[in-house]
Amino acid sequence: MNWYRVQLNGQNFLLNLEGDSQKFGFYTTRDIEAESYEGAELKVIKTIQEDETLKNNVLNGKNDSPTIYINEMKLFESDEEKLNNSGFTFYREDNETS
């Protein structure tokens, strides 16, 4: 098994973070142990989808799904210090009109 450091960007998350429902995105980094890059991709996305903070606060309807993108993923040595795999840096998404 290998260790991967994965930087992610979530977009289109309808959240009530400031007393008003708004669209937010986030950045986060996770360390994942997997057999391959593909396995790490699947595992890290599942980890984010199952995060209790997001799961309990996402207000999106079925026709307005949030998305999670992998910005960067790198293999790193098992003796490097691992992250605690928690936390998000949220940003307010612009309300663009077409």
Beta strands, then each sheet from edge to edge (+ up, - down):
strand 1: 2-16
strand 2: 21-34
strand 3: 67-76
strand 4: 89-92
sheet 1: 3+ 1- 2+ 4-
end
